[in-house]
Amino acid sequence: MRFGLALCSVLSLATQFALAQDTATATAPAAATEAAAPAETAPPPAPVDPMAAVAAGFAELANANPGDAAAGGGKAAVCGACHGLDGNSTDAQYPKLAGQHEGYIARQLTLFKTGARPNPIMLPFASALSAQDMRDIGAHFAKSSATSGKADDSVIQNEYSPNNGKRVVNVGETIYRGGAKDRSIPACMACHGPSGRGIPGPTYPSLAGQHSGYTANVLNLFKATAPSDPALKDPNYAIMADIAARLTDEEILAVASYIQGLHTAAAGEHLEAAQASAAAQP
């Protein structure tokens, strides 16, 4: 307030000073004006092809050593804040990583790092990782066991639904184990396995015990993919986008709930699966 009053009291002086400055500027030598001109800026860099960056990232993964679970434990410490120290997150917005295949985790981290899988939360973390870091972190979580949840056993009460009167878990089981041939929807277990363990490697993730909310959100993201989305250049993404587009909202919730209730393999089988996952890496 005092500054404002002082400014008003010297308004005439300020005006005279401004006029003097304008006059000085107008009579300044041309050479001085030219010297003050900014240097010519370099042209902006050419845009990076995200798929080329992805291909380069995958090549780095292939050339890295098999993941070291012990080394990965230290590198994954920061991951525990959201995903749980052992990979079993308690918040459904963050996926469980426990029991996930080394190759799949490394692949997704590469997609985050290159921006091919946009995620503002994961980008800064993935950007700091080398290909070896990614494989080590993947190996760390692969040796853990995912906890299982419970499937929704309630009865669907919607007279306009073809599933009216059926239990949610049963609708989900039908989709997971048999698909819907009349709509060209394949059974989920064809790629993700009868028990939800997936296939060791980078392509078919383990789903068993995953939070239903997270699974449903991912399926809805696939379903909402625009035809022009560059993510569809990834054949794996394109397959899931096509399948999700054929599912109803009710079926998405049901199959996500069923997956949450799937149990992981016994400890011995799980260790064998983790070892197979590591052996399957290039």
C-alpha positions in Angstrom: 0.0 0.0 0.0 2.8 2.4 0.9 4.6 1.5 -2.3 1.4 2.4 -4.3 1.2 5.8 -2.6 4.8 6.5 -3.2 4.4 5.6 -6.9 1.6 8.0 -7.3 3.5 10.8 -5.6 6.4 10.6 -8.1 4.3 10.0 -11.2 5.4 13.1 -13.0 9.1 12.3 -12.4 8.6 8.7 -13.7 6.9 10.1 -16.8 9.8 12.5 -17.5 12.3 9.6 -17.0 10.4 7.4 -19.4 10.4 10.2 -22.0 14.1 10.6 -21.6 14.7 6.9 -22.0 12.6 6.8 -25.2 14.6 9.7 -26.6 17.9 8.0 -25.8 16.7 4.8 -27.4 15.6 6.7 -30.6 19.0 8.4 -31.0 21.1 5.3 -30.1 23.5 4.3 -32.9 22.3 1.5 -35.2 25.3 -0.6 -34.3 24.2 -0.8 -30.7 20.8 -2.0 -31.7 22.3 -4.6 -34.0 24.7 -5.8 -31.2 21.7 -6.3 -28.9 19.9 -8.5 -31.4 19.6 -12.1 -30.2 21.7 -14.8 -31.8 20.1 -17.0 -34.4 18.5 -20.0 -32.7 19.2 -23.5 -33.9 16.3 -25.3 -35.7 14.2 -27.6 -33.4 15.2 -31.2 -33.4 13.4 -33.6 -35.7 10.6 -35.5 -33.9 11.5 -38.9 -32.6 9.6 -41.8 -34.0 8.2 -43.5 -30.8 8.2 -46.9 -32.4 11.9 -46.6 -33.4 12.7 -45.7 -29.8 10.7 -48.7 -28.6 12.6 -51.0 -31.0 15.9 -49.7 -29.8 14.7 -50.2 -26.2 13.7 -53.8 -26.9 17.1 -54.4 -28.5 18.8 -53.2 -25.3 16.7 -55.5 -23.3 17.8 -58.4 -25.5 21.4 -57.5 -25.1 21.2 -57.2 -21.3 22.0 -60.0 -18.9 19.3 -62.1 -17.3 17.7 -60.2 -14.4 19.4 -60.4 -11.0 16.7 -60.6 -8.4 19.1 -59.6 -5.5 20.3 -56.5 -7.4 16.7 -55.8 -8.4 15.6 -55.7 -4.8 17.5 -52.5 -4.1 16.6 -50.9 -7.4 12.9 -51.6 -6.8 12.8 -50.0 -3.3 11.2 -46.8 -4.7 8.6 -49.0 -6.4 7.3 -50.2 -3.0 5.7 -46.8 -2.2 2.9 -47.6 -4.7 3.2 -51.2 -5.6 4.1 -52.6 -2.2 7.6 -53.8 -1.0 6.9 -57.3 -2.2 4.8 -56.2 -5.2 1.4 -56.7 -3.6 -0.1 -53.2 -3.7 -3.0 -52.4 -1.4 -4.4 -49.6 -3.5 -6.3 -50.8 -6.6 -5.2 -47.9 -8.7 -1.7 -49.4 -8.6 -1.3 -52.9 -10.1 0.2 -55.8 -8.2 3.6 -56.7 -9.6 4.3 -59.8 -7.4 4.6 -62.9 -9.5 4.7 -61.0 -12.8 7.1 -62.2 -15.5 10.5 -60.5 -15.6 10.2 -60.0 -19.4 6.8 -58.4 -19.1 7.8 -55.9 -16.4 10.9 -55.0 -18.4 8.9 -54.5 -21.6 6.3 -52.3 -19.9 9.1 -50.2 -18.3 10.6 -49.7 -21.8 7.2 -48.6 -23.1 6.9 -46.1 -20.3 10.4 -44.8 -20.8 9.9 -44.2 -24.6 6.5 -42.7 -24.1 4.8 -45.4 -26.2 2.7 -46.1 -23.1 1.9 -42.6 -21.8 1.9 -42.4 -18.0 3.0 -39.2 -16.2 3.5 -41.1 -13.0 5.8 -43.8 -14.4 7.7 -41.7 -16.9 10.2 -40.1 -14.5 10.9 -43.4 -12.8 11.3 -45.4 -16.0 13.4 -42.7 -17.7 16.2 -43.2 -15.1 16.4 -47.0 -15.7 18.8 -48.8 -17.9 17.8 -52.0 -19.7 19.7 -54.0 -17.1 17.9 -52.2 -14.3 14.6 -53.1 -15.9 15.4 -56.8 -16.1 16.8 -56.8 -12.5 13.6 -55.2 -11.2 11.5 -57.6 -13.2 13.4 -60.6 -11.7 12.9 -59.2 -8.2 9.1 -59.1 -8.5 8.9 -62.3 -10.5 10.1 -64.3 -7.4 7.3 -63.0 -5.2 3.8 -64.5 -5.0 0.7 -62.4 -5.7 -2.0 -62.4 -3.1 -5.4 -63.4 -4.3 -8.6 -61.5 -3.6 -12.3 -62.5 -3.8 -14.5 -62.5 -6.8 -17.9 -60.8 -6.7 -20.5 -63.5 -5.9 -23.5 -61.3 -6.0 -26.4 -61.8 -8.4 -26.9 -59.5 -11.4 -30.3 -57.8 -11.1 -30.9 -56.0 -14.4 -34.0 -57.0 -16.4 -32.4 -55.5 -19.6 -29.2 -57.6 -19.3 -28.9 -61.0 -20.9 -27.1 -62.0 -17.6 -30.0 -61.1 -15.4 -30.2 -63.5 -12.5 -26.7 -64.8 -13.0 -23.8 -64.4 -10.5 -21.1 -61.9 -11.4 -18.4 -64.5 -10.9 -20.1 -66.9 -13.2 -20.4 -64.4 -16.0 -16.7 -63.6 -15.6 -15.7 -67.2 -15.6 -17.6 -67.8 -18.8 -15.7 -65.0 -20.6 -12.4 -66.0 -19.1 -12.6 -69.7 -19.8 -14.8 -69.8 -22.9 -15.0 -66.3 -24.4 -18.0 -65.5 -26.6 -17.7 -67.2 -30.0 -20.7 -65.4 -31.5 -18.9 -62.1 -31.0 -15.4 -63.3 -31.8 -14.2 -62.9 -28.2 -11.5 -65.5 -27.4 -11.2 -67.1 -24.0 -8.8 -65.1 -21.8 -7.2 -68.3 -20.6 -5.9 -69.0 -24.2 -3.1 -66.5 -23.6 -3.2 -65.9 -19.8 -3.6 -69.6 -18.7 -6.3 -71.5 -16.8 -4.9 -70.2 -13.5 -4.1 -66.7 -14.7 -0.3 -67.2 -14.7 0.1 -66.1 -18.3 3.1 -67.3 -20.4 6.7 -66.6 -19.3 8.1 -63.9 -21.4 7.3 -60.3 -22.4 3.9 -60.7 -24.0 1.3 -62.5 -21.9 1.2 -61.2 -18.3 0.2 -63.0 -15.2 -3.3 -61.8 -14.1 -4.1 -64.0 -11.1 -5.1 -62.0 -8.1 -4.9 -58.6 -9.8 -7.1 -55.9 -8.4 -10.4 -56.0 -10.2 -10.5 -52.2 -10.3 -7.2 -52.0 -12.0 -8.0 -54.7 -14.5 -11.4 -53.1 -15.4 -9.7 -49.7 -15.8 -7.1 -51.2 -18.2 -9.8 -53.0 -20.2 -11.8 -49.8 -20.5 -8.7 -47.9 -21.7 -8.3 -50.6 -24.4 -11.9 -50.3 -25.3 -11.7 -46.5 -25.6 -8.7 -46.6 -28.0 -9.3 -44.3 -31.0 -8.6 -45.8 -34.4 -5.9 -43.2 -35.0 -4.1 -44.0 -31.7 -0.4 -44.8 -32.5 -0.5 -47.4 -29.7 -2.3 -49.6 -32.1 1.0 -50.0 -34.0 1.9 -52.4 -31.2 0.3 -55.7 -32.2 -0.2 -56.8 -28.6 -2.0 -53.6 -27.8 -4.1 -53.9 -31.0 -5.2 -57.4 -30.1 -6.4 -56.3 -26.6 -8.1 -53.2 -28.0 -10.1 -55.3 -30.4 -11.1 -57.8 -27.8 -12.1 -55.1 -25.2 -14.2 -53.3 -27.8 -16.4 -56.4 -28.1 -17.0 -56.7 -24.3 -19.9 -55.0 -22.6 -19.3 -52.9 -19.5 -21.0 -55.6 -17.5 -18.7 -58.3 -18.9 -15.6 -56.1 -18.2 -16.5 -55.8 -14.5 -17.4 -59.5 -14.3 -14.2 -60.8 -15.8 -12.1 -58.4 -13.8 -13.7 -59.6 -10.6 -13.2 -63.3 -11.7 -9.5 -62.6 -12.3 -9.1 -61.0 -8.9 -10.3 -64.3 -7.3 -7.9 -66.5 -9.3 -5.3 -68.1 -7.0 -1.6 -68.1 -7.8 0.4 -71.3 -8.2 1.8 -73.0 -5.1 5.2 -71.8 -3.9 7.2 -74.6 -5.7 5.3 -74.2 -9.0 5.6 -70.4 -8.7 9.4 -70.6 -8.4 9.5 -72.9 -11.4 7.4 -70.4 -13.3 9.8 -67.6 -12.3 12.8 -69.6 -13.4 11.1 -70.4 -16.7 10.3 -66.7 -17.2 14.0 -65.8 -16.8 15.1 -68.6 -19.1 12.6 -67.4 -21.8 14.3 -64.0 -22.0 16.6 -63.4 -25.0 
